[in-house]
């Protein structure tokens, strides 16, 4: 049986840490982010808005188009 690896599990530690730090102040928004990351396995399944929310509430942004298209700014392979 294949183990499901969600985007939450693929989050880079520094991104996850910042999201958790912002949970107290922005509980509802961060909860929605975590829910979507627990549901999806592929970065391509996220909407532009969801990607923006991850960046906004983790304060981690892509440095170039490649990082944005692949999600490597926030997620491990």
Secondary structure, DSSP 8 states (H G I E B T S, - for coil): ------HHHHB-HHHHHHHHHHTTTSHHHHHHHHHHHHH-S-GGGS-HHHHHHHHHHHT---SSHHHHHH-TTTB--
